[in-house]
């Protein structure tokens, strides 16, 4: 197979062109806006355009110089995260009149300090609770690889915009797979970091499970973004030591533990099963590592992490918004949100605390399984994709069934997980391989992404689209 040799991704190419004086920031941002508008007409990825502010920021960069490794790189911010001076609507009619945010959330703030230019807020499912990106405020977001299918969720608008080549950076969060699911379905490489690696402020809706994450079209860009956004923040009690993730790696020969999933939700789609088998064989060959396959029923005999995640997160989200607010505005909520909140409204204190306590047992299982030298290999999603609007085979819209996903255990345990493109499914969507590493072995996953891209390069954008640097005519 042709080797990619990790040539620079769009972030490096755009920032380097600006530093060399080959392009002005205002020209880069203008080109991105044009690409974004073209992509949005097909995909619906924009929750709120911020073009005037972006162009003003670009002109300022051109006037005062270009400090920072991300200088001039057009960026979308998921509309779950705050950008000062603009409302954060979270895909909800309940927040359609939300006031402008007074602060900027941690990741967008750190990107801006590195020179990134925010051009728009990206779409998401209401309150970021779903695996497909559709809501009653901004409508349905589509996958550039197959317009009938979803780009995933909850960071679906960000992922679709990146896969369409319209921006260099798009932010993502992950409370149950919201980095990895869209990365897998859109052909991106994505990292859900060790919980605490990226400081959290304001505090998330799902207290212990949610973290900011990163995805990109290239492994080199992924590593660069991680180095910029990682680090603790005052007030986050889960914050990791600043450089804990840089030095942790395997201390001995690697072993791979492979599984179709870690919860007993039935067999994989045949196309996914075939792609997983091929990807595991390729990874084992690349690493020279032995593989042990595990049955999904063998992981957690004392409970079901997927169901415990649902109970915990639904209860915490209702509390975050307020029971009265939820009940008084029921008719404003998307049908999937109502299903989610129905669970949250009914959860008792005993049910909530029992699910929270079982978390320790789940974490122990994976910590002991991985030790310091093993990687857990699974698919990210277990089907070939799903309808963009969330409709099932009967045409009814509901919350996505957990059988489609293999992602929440990494949030419950706090372990780092990589989604990397390795193959194509019969639906035309990319196949995303998920690799879970021991705690704080994030650097190991980033290095693995580089090695996989070198050996098995993936398309940087969906068919029919063009990366921003190519649209700018950059070398």
C-alpha positions as CSV (number, residue, x, y, z in Angstrom):
1,X,0.0,0.0,0.0
2,X,1.2,3.5,-0.8
3,X,2.9,5.2,2.2
4,X,1.7,8.6,3.3
5,X,5.0,9.5,5.2
6,X,2.8,11.8,7.4
7,X,2.9,14.7,5.1
8,X,1.6,17.9,6.7
9,X,-2.1,18.3,7.4
10,X,-4.2,21.3,6.6
11,X,-3.4,23.1,9.9
12,X,0.3,23.0,9.3
13,X,0.0,23.9,5.6
14,X,-2.3,26.9,6.3
15,X,-0.3,28.3,9.2
16,X,3.0,27.9,7.4
17,X,1.6,29.7,4.3
18,X,0.7,32.6,6.6
19,X,4.0,32.7,8.4
20,X,5.9,32.7,5.1
21,X,3.8,35.5,3.7
22,X,2.4,33.4,0.9
23,X,-1.2,34.2,1.9
24,X,-2.9,36.8,4.1
25,X,-5.1,35.8,7.0
26,X,-8.0,37.6,5.5
27,X,-7.6,35.7,2.2
28,X,-7.5,32.3,4.1
29,X,-10.6,33.2,6.1
30,X,-12.5,34.4,3.1
31,X,-11.7,31.2,1.2
32,X,-12.8,29.1,4.2
33,X,-16.1,31.0,4.4
34,X,-16.8,30.3,0.8
35,X,-16.1,26.6,1.2
36,X,-18.2,26.5,4.3
37,X,-21.1,28.1,2.6
38,X,-20.9,25.7,-0.3
39,X,-20.7,22.7,2.1
40,X,-23.4,24.0,4.3
41,X,-25.9,24.1,1.4
42,X,-25.5,20.3,1.2
43,X,-24.6,19.3,4.7
44,X,-26.2,21.9,7.1
45,X,-23.2,22.2,9.4
46,X,-23.5,25.8,10.5
47,X,-25.4,26.6,13.7
48,X,-24.3,30.3,13.7
49,X,-22.0,32.1,11.2
50,X,-19.5,34.4,12.9
51,X,-18.1,35.8,9.6
52,X,-17.8,39.5,10.5
53,X,-15.9,38.8,13.7
54,X,-13.7,36.3,11.9
55,X,-12.8,38.7,9.1
56,X,-12.0,41.4,11.7
57,X,-9.8,39.0,13.6
58,X,-8.0,38.0,10.3
59,X,-7.4,41.7,9.4
60,X,-5.9,42.2,12.9
61,X,-3.6,39.2,12.4
62,X,-2.4,40.7,9.1
63,X,-1.8,44.1,10.8
64,X,0.1,42.9,13.9
65,X,1.8,39.8,12.6
66,X,1.2,36.1,13.0
67,X,2.2,34.7,16.4
68,X,1.1,31.2,17.3
69,X,1.3,27.8,15.7
70,X,-2.4,28.0,14.6
71,X,-2.2,31.6,13.2
72,X,-4.9,32.2,10.6
73,X,-6.4,28.7,10.7
74,X,-10.2,28.9,10.2
75,X,-12.0,27.1,13.0
76,X,-15.5,26.0,13.9
77,X,-16.6,25.8,17.5
78,X,-19.2,23.2,18.5
79,X,-22.3,25.1,19.7
80,X,-22.0,23.4,23.1
81,X,-19.0,25.5,23.9
82,X,-19.0,29.2,24.7
83,X,-17.5,31.9,22.5
84,X,-17.6,35.2,24.3
85,X,-20.0,37.7,22.6
86,X,-22.1,35.0,20.9
87,X,-25.0,32.9,22.2
88,X,-24.6,29.1,22.9
89,X,-27.8,27.5,21.9
90,X,-26.9,23.8,22.1
91,X,-29.2,22.9,19.3
92,X,-32.3,23.6,21.4
93,X,-35.4,25.7,20.9
94,X,-35.3,26.1,24.6
95,X,-32.1,28.2,24.2
96,X,-33.0,30.0,21.0
97,X,-33.0,33.3,22.9
98,X,-29.9,32.6,25.0
99,X,-27.8,35.7,25.8
100,X,-24.3,36.1,24.5
101,X,-21.7,34.2,26.5
102,X,-19.4,36.3,28.6
103,X,-16.5,33.9,28.6
104,X,-14.9,31.5,26.1
105,X,-14.7,27.8,27.0
106,X,-11.3,26.3,27.6
107,X,-10.6,24.6,24.2
108,X,-11.8,27.5,22.0
109,X,-9.8,29.9,24.3
110,X,-6.6,27.9,23.9
111,X,-7.0,27.6,20.2
112,X,-7.6,31.4,19.9
113,X,-4.5,32.1,21.9
114,X,-2.6,30.0,19.4
115,X,-3.9,32.1,16.6
116,X,-6.9,30.2,15.3
117,X,-9.8,32.2,13.8
118,X,-13.3,31.2,14.7
119,X,-15.5,31.4,11.6
120,X,-18.7,29.7,12.8
121,X,-20.5,27.6,15.5
122,X,-21.2,24.0,14.4
123,X,-24.4,22.0,14.6
124,X,-25.1,19.3,17.2
125,X,-28.0,17.2,18.4
126,X,-30.0,19.0,21.1
127,X,-27.9,19.3,24.3
128,X,-25.3,17.0,22.7
129,X,-27.1,13.9,23.9
130,X,-27.5,11.9,20.6
131,X,-25.4,9.9,18.2
132,X,-27.0,11.7,15.2
133,X,-26.9,15.4,14.5
134,X,-30.5,16.6,14.1
135,X,-32.6,18.9,16.1
136,X,-35.7,21.1,15.9
137,X,-33.7,24.4,15.9
138,X,-31.2,24.0,13.1
139,X,-32.5,20.8,11.3
140,X,-30.7,17.8,10.0
141,X,-26.9,17.6,9.4
142,X,-25.7,15.2,6.7
143,X,-22.6,13.1,6.1
144,X,-20.4,14.2,3.2
145,X,-19.6,10.6,2.4
146,X,-23.3,9.7,2.1
147,X,-25.9,12.4,2.3
148,X,-28.6,10.0,3.4
149,X,-26.7,9.1,6.5
150,X,-25.6,10.9,9.7
151,X,-22.2,12.2,10.4
152,X,-22.8,10.9,13.9
153,X,-23.0,12.9,17.1
154,X,-22.8,14.8,19.0
155,X,-19.9,16.6,17.3
156,X,-21.5,15.9,13.9
157,X,-21.4,19.4,12.4
158,X,-17.7,19.8,13.3
159,X,-16.8,16.4,11.8
160,X,-18.8,16.9,8.6
161,X,-17.2,20.4,8.0
162,X,-13.7,18.9,8.4
163,X,-14.5,16.0,6.2
164,X,-15.7,18.5,3.6
165,X,-12.4,20.4,3.8
166,X,-14.1,23.7,4.7
167,X,-12.1,24.5,7.8
168,X,-8.8,23.5,9.3
169,X,-10.0,23.0,12.9
170,X,-13.4,22.1,14.4
171,X,-13.9,21.5,18.1
172,X,-15.5,18.5,19.7
173,X,-16.5,17.2,23.1
174,X,-16.9,13.6,24.2
175,X,-19.2,12.4,27.0
176,X,-20.2,9.1,25.5
177,X,-18.4,8.9,22.2
178,X,-19.0,12.4,20.7
179,X,-15.5,12.7,19.3
180,X,-15.1,9.1,18.2
181,X,-18.5,8.4,16.6
182,X,-18.3,11.4,14.2
183,X,-14.6,10.8,13.5
184,X,-15.4,7.2,12.6
185,X,-18.3,8.0,10.4
186,X,-16.6,10.9,8.6
187,X,-13.1,9.4,8.1
188,X,-11.3,11.5,10.7
189,X,-8.7,10.6,13.3
190,X,-9.9,11.5,16.8
191,X,-8.8,11.3,20.4
192,X,-11.0,11.1,23.5
193,X,-8.2,11.9,26.0
194,X,-7.7,10.6,29.5
195,X,-10.4,12.3,31.6
196,X,-8.7,15.3,33.1
197,X,-6.1,15.8,30.4
198,X,-7.9,18.8,29.0
199,X,-9.2,21.0,31.9
200,X,-12.9,21.5,32.1
201,X,-14.5,24.9,32.5
202,X,-17.4,25.6,32.8
203,X,-18.2,22.3,34.4
204,X,-19.9,19.8,32.0
205,X,-23.5,18.5,32.1
206,X,-22.3,15.0,32.7
207,X,-20.0,15.5,35.6
208,X,-17.4,12.8,35.4
209,X,-17.8,11.5,31.9
210,X,-17.5,14.5,29.6
211,X,-14.3,15.9,28.3
212,X,-13.2,18.1,25.4
213,X,-11.4,16.1,22.7
214,X,-9.8,16.6,19.3
215,X,-10.2,15.3,15.8
216,X,-8.6,16.1,12.5
217,X,-8.0,14.9,9.0
218,X,-4.3,14.0,9.8
219,X,-2.4,12.4,12.6
220,X,0.2,15.2,12.7
221,X,-2.5,17.8,13.1
222,X,-4.1,15.7,15.8
223,X,-0.9,15.6,17.8
224,X,-0.4,19.4,17.4
225,X,-3.9,20.2,18.5
226,X,-3.6,17.9,21.6
227,X,-0.4,19.7,22.6
228,X,-2.1,23.1,22.4
229,X,-5.4,22.3,24.2
230,X,-4.1,19.9,26.9
231,X,-3.5,21.1,30.4
232,X,-5.3,21.7,33.7
233,X,-7.6,24.6,34.6
234,X,-8.4,26.1,37.9
235,X,-11.5,24.6,39.4
236,X,-11.4,21.2,37.7
237,X,-10.9,18.6,40.5
238,X,-10.1,15.9,37.9
239,X,-7.3,17.8,36.3
240,X,-4.3,15.8,35.3
241,X,-0.7,16.9,35.9
242,X,0.3,19.1,32.9
243,X,2.8,16.6,31.3
244,X,1.4,13.3,32.6
245,X,0.4,12.2,29.1
246,X,3.7,13.0,27.4
247,X,5.9,10.5,29.1
248,X,3.6,7.5,29.7
249,X,3.9,4.6,27.2
250,X,4.2,0.9,27.1
251,X,7.0,-0.6,29.3
252,X,7.2,-3.9,27.5
253,X,6.1,-5.7,24.3
254,X,2.6,-4.7,23.3
255,X,-0.3,-7.1,23.3
256,X,-3.7,-6.5,21.6
257,X,-7.0,-7.5,23.2
258,X,-9.7,-7.4,20.5
259,X,-13.4,-7.6,20.9
260,X,-16.5,-6.9,18.7
261,X,-17.8,-4.8,21.6
262,X,-17.6,-4.7,25.4
263,X,-21.3,-5.1,26.2
264,X,-23.7,-7.9,25.1
265,X,-25.7,-6.1,22.5
266,X,-25.6,-8.7,19.8
267,X,-23.5,-9.4,16.7
268,X,-21.9,-6.8,14.5
269,X,-23.2,-5.9,11.1
270,X,-21.4,-8.2,8.6
271,X,-19.6,-5.3,6.9
272,X,-18.4,-3.9,10.2
273,X,-17.2,-7.4,11.3
274,X,-15.2,-7.9,8.1
275,X,-13.6,-4.4,8.4
276,X,-12.8,-5.0,12.1
277,X,-11.1,-8.4,11.4
278,X,-9.0,-6.8,8.6
279,X,-8.1,-3.8,10.7
280,X,-7.0,-5.9,13.7
281,X,-4.9,-8.1,11.5
282,X,-3.3,-5.0,9.9
283,X,-2.6,-3.4,13.3
284,X,-1.1,-6.6,14.7
285,X,1.2,-6.8,11.7
286,X,2.2,-3.2,12.0
287,X,3.0,-3.5,15.7
288,X,4.3,-7.0,15.6
289,X,1.9,-7.7,18.5
290,X,-0.1,-10.9,19.4
291,X,-3.9,-10.7,19.5
292,X,-6.3,-12.2,22.0
293,X,-10.0,-12.0,21.2
294,X,-12.5,-11.6,24.0
295,X,-16.2,-12.3,24.0
296,X,-18.4,-9.2,24.7
297,X,-20.1,-11.0,27.6
298,X,-16.9,-11.6,29.4
299,X,-16.0,-8.1,30.3
300,X,-18.5,-6.8,33.0
301,X,-20.5,-9.6,34.7
302,X,-21.6,-7.3,37.5
303,X,-23.6,-4.8,35.3
304,X,-24.1,-3.1,32.0
305,X,-22.0,0.1,31.6
306,X,-24.1,1.2,28.7
307,X,-27.3,1.2,30.8
308,X,-25.5,2.7,33.8
309,X,-24.2,5.5,31.6
310,X,-27.7,6.3,30.4
311,X,-29.1,6.4,33.9
312,X,-26.3,8.6,35.2
313,X,-26.2,11.1,32.4
314,X,-29.9,11.5,32.0
315,X,-30.3,12.2,35.7
316,X,-27.4,14.7,35.7
317,X,-28.7,16.5,32.7
318,X,-32.2,17.0,34.1
319,X,-30.6,18.3,37.3
320,X,-28.4,20.7,35.3
321,X,-31.3,22.3,33.5
322,X,-33.7,22.0,36.4
323,X,-36.7,19.6,36.7
324,X,-39.2,22.5,36.4
325,X,-37.5,23.9,33.4
326,X,-37.6,20.5,31.7
327,X,-41.2,19.8,32.6
328,X,-42.5,23.3,31.7
329,X,-40.8,23.3,28.3
330,X,-41.5,19.7,27.3
331,X,-43.1,20.6,24.0
332,X,-40.0,22.5,22.9
333,X,-37.8,19.5,23.1
334,X,-36.8,17.1,20.3
335,X,-38.3,13.6,20.5
336,X,-35.0,12.0,21.4
337,X,-34.4,14.6,24.1
338,X,-37.8,13.8,25.6
339,X,-36.9,10.1,25.7
340,X,-33.6,10.9,27.4
341,X,-35.1,13.2,29.9
342,X,-38.0,10.9,30.7
343,X,-35.4,8.5,32.0
344,X,-33.7,11.3,34.0
345,X,-36.9,12.4,35.6
346,X,-37.7,8.9,36.8
347,X,-34.2,8.0,38.2
348,X,-34.2,7.6,42.0
349,X,-31.3,8.5,44.3
350,X,-30.7,4.8,44.9
351,X,-30.5,4.1,41.2
352,X,-28.2,7.0,40.5
353,X,-25.8,6.2,43.3
354,X,-25.8,2.5,42.4
355,X,-24.8,3.2,38.8
356,X,-22.1,5.6,40.1
357,X,-20.6,3.0,42.4
358,X,-20.5,0.3,39.8
359,X,-18.2,2.6,37.8
360,X,-15.3,1.7,40.1
361,X,-15.7,-2.0,39.2
362,X,-15.8,-1.2,35.5
363,X,-12.6,0.9,35.8
364,X,-10.9,-1.9,37.7
365,X,-11.7,-4.5,35.0
366,X,-10.1,-2.4,32.2
367,X,-7.2,-1.1,34.3
368,X,-6.3,-4.7,35.1
369,X,-6.9,-5.9,31.5
370,X,-4.6,-3.2,30.0
371,X,-2.0,-2.9,32.7
372,X,0.9,-0.9,31.1
373,X,1.4,-2.9,27.9
374,X,-1.9,-3.8,26.3
375,X,-4.3,-2.0,24.0
376,X,-8.1,-2.8,23.6
377,X,-9.2,-2.9,20.0
378,X,-12.9,-2.6,19.0
379,X,-15.0,-0.8,16.4
380,X,-16.3,2.6,17.3
381,X,-19.7,2.0,15.8
382,X,-21.2,-1.5,15.2
383,X,-23.4,-0.8,12.2
384,X,-22.9,0.8,8.8
385,X,-24.4,4.0,9.9
386,X,-27.9,5.4,10.4
387,X,-30.3,7.9,8.8
388,X,-29.3,11.5,9.0
389,X,-32.6,12.4,10.8
390,X,-32.3,9.5,13.2
391,X,-35.2,7.6,11.7
392,X,-35.2,3.8,12.3
393,X,-36.1,1.1,9.7
394,X,-39.8,2.0,10.3
395,X,-39.3,5.7,9.6
396,X,-39.7,6.6,13.3
397,X,-37.3,9.0,15.0
398,X,-36.1,7.9,18.5
399,X,-32.9,8.0,20.5
400,X,-30.1,5.9,18.9
401,X,-30.1,2.4,20.4
402,X,-26.8,1.5,22.3
403,X,-26.4,-1.5,20.1
404,X,-25.0,0.8,17.4
405,X,-22.1,2.1,19.6
406,X,-19.1,0.8,21.5
407,X,-17.9,4.0,23.1
408,X,-19.3,4.8,26.6
409,X,-17.0,2.5,28.6
410,X,-14.1,4.8,27.9
411,X,-16.0,7.8,29.3
412,X,-17.0,5.8,32.4
413,X,-13.5,4.6,33.1
414,X,-11.8,7.8,32.0
415,X,-9.4,5.9,29.7
416,X,-8.0,7.5,26.5
417,X,-9.3,6.1,23.2
418,X,-8.4,6.7,19.5
419,X,-10.6,6.5,16.5
420,X,-8.6,6.0,13.3
421,X,-9.9,5.3,9.8
422,X,-9.1,1.8,8.5
423,X,-11.2,0.7,5.6
424,X,-14.6,1.4,4.1
425,X,-18.0,-0.1,4.8
426,X,-20.6,-1.3,2.3
427,X,-22.6,1.9,3.0
428,X,-19.8,4.0,1.6
429,X,-18.9,5.4,5.1
430,X,-15.4,4.9,6.5
431,X,-14.7,2.3,9.1
432,X,-13.3,3.7,12.4
433,X,-11.1,1.4,14.5
434,X,-11.1,2.2,18.2
435,X,-8.0,1.7,20.2
436,X,-8.2,2.1,24.0
437,X,-5.0,2.6,26.0
438,X,-4.0,2.6,29.7
439,X,-4.6,5.8,31.6
440,X,-2.4,8.7,30.5
441,X,-1.0,6.8,27.6
442,X,-2.4,9.5,25.2
443,X,1.0,10.1,23.7
444,X,1.1,6.4,22.8
445,X,-2.2,6.7,20.9
446,X,-1.0,9.8,19.0
447,X,2.2,8.0,18.0
448,X,0.0,5.0,16.9
449,X,-2.1,7.3,14.8
450,X,1.0,8.5,13.0
451,X,2.2,5.0,12.4
452,X,-1.2,3.8,11.1
453,X,-1.4,6.8,8.7
454,X,2.1,6.2,7.5
455,X,1.3,2.5,6.8
456,X,-2.3,2.7,5.8
457,X,-3.1,6.3,4.6
458,X,-6.7,7.4,4.5
459,X,-8.4,10.0,2.3
460,X,-8.1,13.4,3.9
461,X,-11.6,14.5,2.8
462,X,-14.8,12.9,1.5
463,X,-15.1,12.2,-2.3
464,X,-15.9,15.3,-4.3
465,X,-14.5,17.7,-1.7
466,X,-11.3,19.6,-1.5
467,X,-9.1,20.5,1.5
468,X,-8.8,24.2,2.3
469,X,-5.0,24.3,1.5
470,X,-5.7,22.8,-1.9
471,X,-8.5,25.4,-2.5
472,X,-5.9,28.1,-1.6
473,X,-3.4,26.6,-4.1
474,X,-0.9,25.9,-1.4
475,X,2.0,23.5,-2.0
